[in-house]
């Protein structure tokens, strides 16, 4: 216990930065979930432009955003504890997979939103 306390206090700035990064990922996952709810609420509150394709896309964007937000939150939590362990053992390596996957998924969500907008306009 005393050894863990010493390791933690030895790298205070790195641990605080790790916590800030984790909180940024939490905000990102909440924003992604919010985009899904926004898409579905905007769609279903605008009754005059309803079509079956737009309904399907709006529901798919909502469900996809919810799942992606929860997955990002899960990965961020695992990543936080991995980085915490690596900081204490001085074996830290920056994460590139989480960034690449998140960017790709966010791009897909915006692509779906664009498809949705095209479907309600035509």
Phi and psi in radians as a Rosetta constraint file:
Dihedral C 1 N 2 CA 2 C 2 CIRCULARHARMONIC -1.139 0.35
Dihedral N 2 CA 2 C 2 N 3 CIRCULARHARMONIC -0.618 0.35
Dihedral C 2 N 3 CA 3 C 3 CIRCULARHARMONIC -1.157 0.35
Dihedral N 3 CA 3 C 3 N 4 CIRCULARHARMONIC -0.712 0.35
Dihedral C 3 N 4 CA 4 C 4 CIRCULARHARMONIC -1.072 0.35
Dihedral N 4 CA 4 C 4 N 5 CIRCULARHARMONIC -0.713 0.35
Dihedral C 4 N 5 CA 5 C 5 CIRCULARHARMONIC -1.087 0.35
Dihedral N 5 CA 5 C 5 N 6 CIRCULARHARMONIC -0.717 0.35
Dihedral C 5 N 6 CA 6 C 6 CIRCULARHARMONIC -1.159 0.35
Dihedral N 6 CA 6 C 6 N 7 CIRCULARHARMONIC -0.759 0.35
Dihedral C 6 N 7 CA 7 C 7 CIRCULARHARMONIC -1.105 0.35
Dihedral N 7 CA 7 C 7 N 8 CIRCULARHARMONIC -0.768 0.35
Dihedral C 7 N 8 CA 8 C 8 CIRCULARHARMONIC -1.084 0.35
Dihedral N 8 CA 8 C 8 N 9 CIRCULARHARMONIC -0.789 0.35
Dihedral C 8 N 9 CA 9 C 9 CIRCULARHARMONIC -1.302 0.35
Dihedral N 9 CA 9 C 9 N 10 CIRCULARHARMONIC -0.319 0.35
Dihedral C 9 N 10 CA 10 C 10 CIRCULARHARMONIC -1.256 0.35
Dihedral N 10 CA 10 C 10 N 11 CIRCULARHARMONIC -0.492 0.35
Dihedral C 10 N 11 CA 11 C 11 CIRCULARHARMONIC -2.154 0.35
Dihedral N 11 CA 11 C 11 N 12 CIRCULARHARMONIC 0.814 0.35
Dihedral C 11 N 12 CA 12 C 12 CIRCULARHARMONIC -1.018 0.35
Dihedral N 12 CA 12 C 12 N 13 CIRCULARHARMONIC -0.822 0.35
Dihedral C 12 N 13 CA 13 C 13 CIRCULARHARMONIC -1.091 0.35
Dihedral N 13 CA 13 C 13 N 14 CIRCULARHARMONIC -0.696 0.35
Dihedral C 13 N 14 CA 14 C 14 CIRCULARHARMONIC -1.166 0.35
Dihedral N 14 CA 14 C 14 N 15 CIRCULARHARMONIC -0.682 0.35
Dihedral C 14 N 15 CA 15 C 15 CIRCULARHARMONIC -1.188 0.35
Dihedral N 15 CA 15 C 15 N 16 CIRCULARHARMONIC -0.671 0.35
Dihedral C 15 N 16 CA 16 C 16 CIRCULARHARMONIC -1.152 0.35
Dihedral N 16 CA 16 C 16 N 17 CIRCULARHARMONIC -0.684 0.35
Dihedral C 16 N 17 CA 17 C 17 CIRCULARHARMONIC -1.132 0.35
Dihedral N 17 CA 17 C 17 N 18 CIRCULARHARMONIC -0.668 0.35
Dihedral C 17 N 18 CA 18 C 18 CIRCULARHARMONIC -1.090 0.35
Dihedral N 18 CA 18 C 18 N 19 CIRCULARHARMONIC -0.726 0.35
Dihedral C 18 N 19 CA 19 C 19 CIRCULARHARMONIC -1.130 0.35
Dihedral N 19 CA 19 C 19 N 20 CIRCULARHARMONIC -0.719 0.35
Dihedral C 19 N 20 CA 20 C 20 CIRCULARHARMONIC -1.108 0.35
Dihedral N 20 CA 20 C 20 N 21 CIRCULARHARMONIC -0.689 0.35
Dihedral C 20 N 21 CA 21 C 21 CIRCULARHARMONIC -1.124 0.35
Dihedral N 21 CA 21 C 21 N 22 CIRCULARHARMONIC -0.732 0.35
Dihedral C 21 N 22 CA 22 C 22 CIRCULARHARMONIC -1.073 0.35
Dihedral N 22 CA 22 C 22 N 23 CIRCULARHARMONIC -0.783 0.35
Dihedral C 22 N 23 CA 23 C 23 CIRCULARHARMONIC -1.114 0.35
Dihedral N 23 CA 23 C 23 N 24 CIRCULARHARMONIC -0.589 0.35
Dihedral C 23 N 24 CA 24 C 24 CIRCULARHARMONIC -1.131 0.35
Dihedral N 24 CA 24 C 24 N 25 CIRCULARHARMONIC -0.690 0.35
Dihedral C 24 N 25 CA 25 C 25 CIRCULARHARMONIC -1.169 0.35
Dihedral N 25 CA 25 C 25 N 26 CIRCULARHARMONIC -0.628 0.35
Dihedral C 25 N 26 CA 26 C 26 CIRCULARHARMONIC -1.093 0.35
Dihedral N 26 CA 26 C 26 N 27 CIRCULARHARMONIC -0.782 0.35
Dihedral C 26 N 27 CA 27 C 27 CIRCULARHARMONIC -1.083 0.35
Dihedral N 27 CA 27 C 27 N 28 CIRCULARHARMONIC -0.677 0.35
Dihedral C 27 N 28 CA 28 C 28 CIRCULARHARMONIC -1.099 0.35
Dihedral N 28 CA 28 C 28 N 29 CIRCULARHARMONIC -0.771 0.35
Dihedral C 28 N 29 CA 29 C 29 CIRCULARHARMONIC -1.153 0.35
Dihedral N 29 CA 29 C 29 N 30 CIRCULARHARMONIC -0.663 0.35
Dihedral C 29 N 30 CA 30 C 30 CIRCULARHARMONIC -1.143 0.35
Dihedral N 30 CA 30 C 30 N 31 CIRCULARHARMONIC -0.698 0.35
Dihedral C 30 N 31 CA 31 C 31 CIRCULARHARMONIC -1.135 0.35
Dihedral N 31 CA 31 C 31 N 32 CIRCULARHARMONIC -0.700 0.35
Dihedral C 31 N 32 CA 32 C 32 CIRCULARHARMONIC -1.131 0.35
Dihedral N 32 CA 32 C 32 N 33 CIRCULARHARMONIC -0.753 0.35
Dihedral C 32 N 33 CA 33 C 33 CIRCULARHARMONIC -1.093 0.35
Dihedral N 33 CA 33 C 33 N 34 CIRCULARHARMONIC -0.709 0.35
Dihedral C 33 N 34 CA 34 C 34 CIRCULARHARMONIC -1.098 0.35
Dihedral N 34 CA 34 C 34 N 35 CIRCULARHARMONIC -0.630 0.35
Dihedral C 34 N 35 CA 35 C 35 CIRCULARHARMONIC -1.085 0.35
Dihedral N 35 CA 35 C 35 N 36 CIRCULARHARMONIC -0.712 0.35
Dihedral C 35 N 36 CA 36 C 36 CIRCULARHARMONIC -1.116 0.35
Dihedral N 36 CA 36 C 36 N 37 CIRCULARHARMONIC -0.791 0.35
Dihedral C 36 N 37 CA 37 C 37 CIRCULARHARMONIC -1.156 0.35
Dihedral N 37 CA 37 C 37 N 38 CIRCULARHARMONIC -0.643 0.35
Dihedral C 37 N 38 CA 38 C 38 CIRCULARHARMONIC -1.107 0.35
Dihedral N 38 CA 38 C 38 N 39 CIRCULARHARMONIC -0.775 0.35
Dihedral C 38 N 39 CA 39 C 39 CIRCULARHARMONIC -1.061 0.35
Dihedral N 39 CA 39 C 39 N 40 CIRCULARHARMONIC -0.790 0.35
Dihedral C 39 N 40 CA 40 C 40 CIRCULARHARMONIC -1.259 0.35
Dihedral N 40 CA 40 C 40 N 41 CIRCULARHARMONIC -0.655 0.35
Dihedral C 40 N 41 CA 41 C 41 CIRCULARHARMONIC -1.222 0.35
Dihedral N 41 CA 41 C 41 N 42 CIRCULARHARMONIC -0.668 0.35
Dihedral C 41 N 42 CA 42 C 42 CIRCULARHARMONIC -1.111 0.35
Dihedral N 42 CA 42 C 42 N 43 CIRCULARHARMONIC -0.684 0.35
Dihedral C 42 N 43 CA 43 C 43 CIRCULARHARMONIC -1.179 0.35
Dihedral N 43 CA 43 C 43 N 44 CIRCULARHARMONIC -0.919 0.35
Dihedral C 43 N 44 CA 44 C 44 CIRCULARHARMONIC -1.345 0.35
Dihedral N 44 CA 44 C 44 N 45 CIRCULARHARMONIC -0.237 0.35
Dihedral C 44 N 45 CA 45 C 45 CIRCULARHARMONIC -1.503 0.35
Dihedral N 45 CA 45 C 45 N 46 CIRCULARHARMONIC -0.213 0.35
Dihedral C 45 N 46 CA 46 C 46 CIRCULARHARMONIC -1.842 0.35
Dihedral N 46 CA 46 C 46 N 47 CIRCULARHARMONIC 1.377 0.35
Dihedral C 46 N 47 CA 47 C 47 CIRCULARHARMONIC -1.100 0.35
Dihedral N 47 CA 47 C 47 N 48 CIRCULARHARMONIC -0.595 0.35
Dihedral C 47 N 48 CA 48 C 48 CIRCULARHARMONIC -1.222 0.35
Dihedral N 48 CA 48 C 48 N 49 CIRCULARHARMONIC -0.354 0.35
Dihedral C 48 N 49 CA 49 C 49 CIRCULARHARMONIC -1.824 0.35
Dihedral N 49 CA 49 C 49 N 50 CIRCULARHARMONIC 0.384 0.35
Dihedral C 49 N 50 CA 50 C 50 CIRCULARHARMONIC -1.313 0.35
Dihedral N 50 CA 50 C 50 N 51 CIRCULARHARMONIC 2.297 0.35
Dihedral C 50 N 51 CA 51 C 51 CIRCULARHARMONIC -2.421 0.35
Dihedral N 51 CA 51 C 51 N 52 CIRCULARHARMONIC 2.818 0.35
Dihedral C 51 N 52 CA 52 C 52 CIRCULARHARMONIC -1.148 0.35
Dihedral N 52 CA 52 C 52 N 53 CIRCULARHARMONIC -0.681 0.35
Dihedral C 52 N 53 CA 53 C 53 CIRCULARHARMONIC -1.153 0.35
Dihedral N 53 CA 53 C 53 N 54 CIRCULARHARMONIC -0.779 0.35
Dihedral C 53 N 54 CA 54 C 54 CIRCULARHARMONIC -1.119 0.35
Dihedral N 54 CA 54 C 54 N 55 CIRCULARHARMONIC -0.672 0.35
Dihedral C 54 N 55 CA 55 C 55 CIRCULARHARMONIC -1.038 0.35
Dihedral N 55 CA 55 C 55 N 56 CIRCULARHARMONIC -0.817 0.35
Dihedral C 55 N 56 CA 56 C 56 CIRCULARHARMONIC -1.103 0.35
Dihedral N 56 CA 56 C 56 N 57 CIRCULARHARMONIC -0.777 0.35
Dihedral C 56 N 57 CA 57 C 57 CIRCULARHARMONIC -1.139 0.35
Dihedral N 57 CA 57 C 57 N 58 CIRCULARHARMONIC -0.738 0.35
Dihedral C 57 N 58 CA 58 C 58 CIRCULARHARMONIC -1.085 0.35
Dihedral N 58 CA 58 C 58 N 59 CIRCULARHARMONIC -0.752 0.35
Dihedral C 58 N 59 CA 59 C 59 CIRCULARHARMONIC -1.171 0.35
Dihedral N 59 CA 59 C 59 N 60 CIRCULARHARMONIC -0.729 0.35
Dihedral C 59 N 60 CA 60 C 60 CIRCULARHARMONIC -1.105 0.35
Dihedral N 60 CA 60 C 60 N 61 CIRCULARHARMONIC -0.749 0.35
Dihedral C 60 N 61 CA 61 C 61 CIRCULARHARMONIC -1.070 0.35
Dihedral N 61 CA 61 C 61 N 62 CIRCULARHARMONIC -0.730 0.35
Dihedral C 61 N 62 CA 62 C 62 CIRCULARHARMONIC -1.098 0.35
Dihedral N 62 CA 62 C 62 N 63 CIRCULARHARMONIC -0.865 0.35
Dihedral C 62 N 63 CA 63 C 63 CIRCULARHARMONIC -1.163 0.35
Dihedral N 63 CA 63 C 63 N 64 CIRCULARHARMONIC -0.760 0.35
Dihedral C 63 N 64 CA 64 C 64 CIRCULARHARMONIC -1.085 0.35
Dihedral N 64 CA 64 C 64 N 65 CIRCULARHARMONIC -0.749 0.35
Dihedral C 64 N 65 CA 65 C 65 CIRCULARHARMONIC -1.130 0.35
Dihedral N 65 CA 65 C 65 N 66 CIRCULARHARMONIC -0.709 0.35
Dihedral C 65 N 66 CA 66 C 66 CIRCULARHARMONIC -1.085 0.35
Dihedral N 66 CA 66 C 66 N 67 CIRCULARHARMONIC -0.831 0.35
Dihedral C 66 N 67 CA 67 C 67 CIRCULARHARMONIC -1.114 0.35
Dihedral N 67 CA 67 C 67 N 68 CIRCULARHARMONIC -0.751 0.35
Dihedral C 67 N 68 CA 68 C 68 CIRCULARHARMONIC -1.124 0.35
Dihedral N 68 CA 68 C 68 N 69 CIRCULARHARMONIC -0.745 0.35
Dihedral C 68 N 69 CA 69 C 69 CIRCULARHARMONIC -1.049 0.35
Dihedral N 69 CA 69 C 69 N 70 CIRCULARHARMONIC -0.739 0.35
Dihedral C 69 N 70 CA 70 C 70 CIRCULARHARMONIC -1.209 0.35
Dihedral N 70 CA 70 C 70 N 71 CIRCULARHARMONIC -0.655 0.35
Dihedral C 70 N 71 CA 71 C 71 CIRCULARHARMONIC -1.150 0.35
Dihedral N 71 CA 71 C 71 N 72 CIRCULARHARMONIC -0.763 0.35
Dihedral C 71 N 72 CA 72 C 72 CIRCULARHARMONIC -1.097 0.35
Dihedral N 72 CA 72 C 72 N 73 CIRCULARHARMONIC -0.714 0.35
Dihedral C 72 N 73 CA 73 C 73 CIRCULARHARMONIC -1.073 0.35
Dihedral N 73 CA 73 C 73 N 74 CIRCULARHARMONIC -0.728 0.35
Dihedral C 73 N 74 CA 74 C 74 CIRCULARHARMONIC -1.126 0.35
Dihedral N 74 CA 74 C 74 N 75 CIRCULARHARMONIC -0.840 0.35
Dihedral C 74 N 75 CA 75 C 75 CIRCULARHARMONIC -1.098 0.35
Dihedral N 75 CA 75 C 75 N 76 CIRCULARHARMONIC -0.673 0.35
Dihedral C 75 N 76 CA 76 C 76 CIRCULARHARMONIC -1.113 0.35
Dihedral N 76 CA 76 C 76 N 77 CIRCULARHARMONIC -0.681 0.35
Dihedral C 76 N 77 CA 77 C 77 CIRCULARHARMONIC -1.160 0.35
Dihedral N 77 CA 77 C 77 N 78 CIRCULARHARMONIC -0.787 0.35
Dihedral C 77 N 78 CA 78 C 78 CIRCULARHARMONIC -1.084 0.35
Dihedral N 78 CA 78 C 78 N 79 CIRCULARHARMONIC -0.749 0.35
Dihedral C 78 N 79 CA 79 C 79 CIRCULARHARMONIC -1.096 0.35
Dihedral N 79 CA 79 C 79 N 80 CIRCULARHARMONIC -0.702 0.35
Dihedral C 79 N 80 CA 80 C 80 CIRCULARHARMONIC -0.999 0.35
Dihedral N 80 CA 80 C 80 N 81 CIRCULARHARMONIC -0.855 0.35
Dihedral C 80 N 81 CA 81 C 81 CIRCULARHARMONIC -1.231 0.35
Dihedral N 81 CA 81 C 81 N 82 CIRCULARHARMONIC -0.549 0.35
Dihedral C 81 N 82 CA 82 C 82 CIRCULARHARMONIC -1.163 0.35
Dihedral N 82 CA 82 C 82 N 83 CIRCULARHARMONIC -0.792 0.35
Dihedral C 82 N 83 CA 83 C 83 CIRCULARHARMONIC -1.139 0.35
Dihedral N 83 CA 83 C 83 N 84 CIRCULARHARMONIC -0.680 0.35
Dihedral C 83 N 84 CA 84 C 84 CIRCULARHARMONIC -1.020 0.35
Dihedral N 84 CA 84 C 84 N 85 CIRCULARHARMONIC -0.800 0.35
Dihedral C 84 N 85 CA 85 C 85 CIRCULARHARMONIC -1.127 0.35
Dihedral N 85 CA 85 C 85 N 86 CIRCULARHARMONIC -0.741 0.35
Dihedral C 85 N 86 CA 86 C 86 CIRCULARHARMONIC -1.186 0.35
Dihedral N 86 CA 86 C 86 N 87 CIRCULARHARMONIC -0.589 0.35
Dihedral C 86 N 87 CA 87 C 87 CIRCULARHARMONIC -1.107 0.35
Dihedral N 87 CA 87 C 87 N 88 CIRCULARHARMONIC -0.801 0.35
Dihedral C 87 N 88 CA 88 C 88 CIRCULARHARMONIC -1.156 0.35
Dihedral N 88 CA 88 C 88 N 89 CIRCULARHARMONIC -0.551 0.35
Dihedral C 88 N 89 CA 89 C 89 CIRCULARHARMONIC -1.651 0.35
Dihedral N 89 CA 89 C 89 N 90 CIRCULARHARMONIC 0.063 0.35
Dihedral C 89 N 90 CA 90 C 90 CIRCULARHARMONIC 1.014 0.35
Dihedral N 90 CA 90 C 90 N 91 CIRCULARHARMONIC 0.700 0.35
Dihedral C 90 N 91 CA 91 C 91 CIRCULARHARMONIC -2.178 0.35
Dihedral N 91 CA 91 C 91 N 92 CIRCULARHARMONIC 0.614 0.35
Dihedral C 91 N 92 CA 92 C 92 CIRCULARHARMONIC -1.177 0.35
Dihedral N 92 CA 92 C 92 N 93 CIRCULARHARMONIC 2.393 0.35
Dihedral C 92 N 93 CA 93 C 93 CIRCULARHARMONIC -2.370 0.35
Dihedral N 93 CA 93 C 93 N 94 CIRCULARHARMONIC 2.376 0.35
Dihedral C 93 N 94 CA 94 C 94 CIRCULARHARMONIC -1.178 0.35
Dihedral N 94 CA 94 C 94 N 95 CIRCULARHARMONIC 2.679 0.35
Dihedral C 94 N 95 CA 95 C 95 CIRCULARHARMONIC -1.661 0.35
Dihedral N 95 CA 95 C 95 N 96 CIRCULARHARMONIC 2.147 0.35
Dihedral C 95 N 96 CA 96 C 96 CIRCULARHARMONIC -1.969 0.35
Dihedral N 96 CA 96 C 96 N 97 CIRCULARHARMONIC -0.457 0.35
Dihedral C 96 N 97 CA 97 C 97 CIRCULARHARMONIC -1.153 0.35
Dihedral N 97 CA 97 C 97 N 98 CIRCULARHARMONIC -0.789 0.35
Dihedral C 97 N 98 CA 98 C 98 CIRCULARHARMONIC -1.071 0.35
Dihedral N 98 CA 98 C 98 N 99 CIRCULARHARMONIC -0.683 0.35
Dihedral C 98 N 99 CA 99 C 99 CIRCULARHARMONIC -1.154 0.35
Dihedral N 99 CA 99 C 99 N 100 CIRCULARHARMONIC -0.820 0.35
Dihedral C 99 N 100 CA 100 C 100 CIRCULARHARMONIC -1.119 0.35
Dihedral N 100 CA 100 C 100 N 101 CIRCULARHARMONIC -0.773 0.35
Dihedral C 100 N 101 CA 101 C 101 CIRCULARHARMONIC -1.139 0.35
Dihedral N 101 CA 101 C 101 N 102 CIRCULARHARMONIC -0.790 0.35
Dihedral C 101 N 102 CA 102 C 102 CIRCULARHARMONIC -1.089 0.35
Dihedral N 102 CA 102 C 102 N 103 CIRCULARHARMONIC -0.754 0.35
Dihedral C 102 N 103 CA 103 C 103 CIRCULARHARMONIC -1.091 0.35
Dihedral N 103 CA 103 C 103 N 104 CIRCULARHARMONIC -0.754 0.35
Dihedral C 103 N 104 CA 104 C 104 CIRCULARHARMONIC -1.094 0.35
Dihedral N 104 CA 104 C 104 N 105 CIRCULARHARMONIC -0.769 0.35
Dihedral C 104 N 105 CA 105 C 105 CIRCULARHARMONIC -1.181 0.35
Dihedral N 105 CA 105 C 105 N 106 CIRCULARHARMONIC -0.728 0.35
Dihedral C 105 N 106 CA 106 C 106 CIRCULARHARMONIC -1.112 0.35
Dihedral N 106 CA 106 C 106 N 107 CIRCULARHARMONIC -0.687 0.35
Dihedral C 106 N 107 CA 107 C 107 CIRCULARHARMONIC -1.047 0.35
Dihedral N 107 CA 107 C 107 N 108 CIRCULARHARMONIC -0.740 0.35
Dihedral C 107 N 108 CA 108 C 108 CIRCULARHARMONIC -1.108 0.35
Dihedral N 108 CA 108 C 108 N 109 CIRCULARHARMONIC -0.674 0.35
Dihedral C 108 N 109 CA 109 C 109 CIRCULARHARMONIC -1.099 0.35
Dihedral N 109 CA 109 C 109 N 110 CIRCULARHARMONIC -0.784 0.35
Dihedral C 109 N 110 CA 110 C 110 CIRCULARHARMONIC -1.179 0.35
Dihedral N 110 CA 110 C 110 N 111 CIRCULARHARMONIC -0.566 0.35
Dihedral C 110 N 111 CA 111 C 111 CIRCULARHARMONIC -1.119 0.35
Dihedral N 111 CA 111 C 111 N 112 CIRCULARHARMONIC -0.741 0.35
Dihedral C 111 N 112 CA 112 C 112 CIRCULARHARMONIC -1.120 0.35
Dihedral N 112 CA 112 C 112 N 113 CIRCULARHARMONIC -0.696 0.35
Dihedral C 112 N 113 CA 113 C 113 CIRCULARHARMONIC -1.111 0.35
Dihedral N 113 CA 113 C 113 N 114 CIRCULARHARMONIC -0.682 0.35
Dihedral C 113 N 114 CA 114 C 114 CIRCULARHARMONIC -1.117 0.35
Dihedral N 114 CA 114 C 114 N 115 CIRCULARHARMONIC -0.728 0.35
Dihedral C 114 N 115 CA 115 C 115 CIRCULARHARMONIC -1.090 0.35
Dihedral N 115 CA 115 C 115 N 116 CIRCULARHARMONIC -0.680 0.35
Dihedral C 115 N 116 CA 116 C 116 CIRCULARHARMONIC -1.093 0.35
Dihedral N 116 CA 116 C 116 N 117 CIRCULARHARMONIC -0.819 0.35
Dihedral C 116 N 117 CA 117 C 117 CIRCULARHARMONIC -1.074 0.35
Dihedral N 117 CA 117 C 117 N 118 CIRCULARHARMONIC -0.693 0.35
Dihedral C 117 N 118 CA 118 C 118 CIRCULARHARMONIC -1.126 0.35
Dihedral N 118 CA 118 C 118 N 119 CIRCULARHARMONIC -0.689 0.35
Dihedral C 118 N 119 CA 119 C 119 CIRCULARHARMONIC -1.189 0.35
Dihedral N 119 CA 119 C 119 N 120 CIRCULARHARMONIC -0.527 0.35
Dihedral C 119 N 120 CA 120 C 120 CIRCULARHARMONIC -1.489 0.35
Dihedral N 120 CA 120 C 120 N 121 CIRCULARHARMONIC -0.327 0.35
Dihedral C 120 N 121 CA 121 C 121 CIRCULARHARMONIC -1.467 0.35
Dihedral N 121 CA 121 C 121 N 122 CIRCULARHARMONIC -0.478 0.35
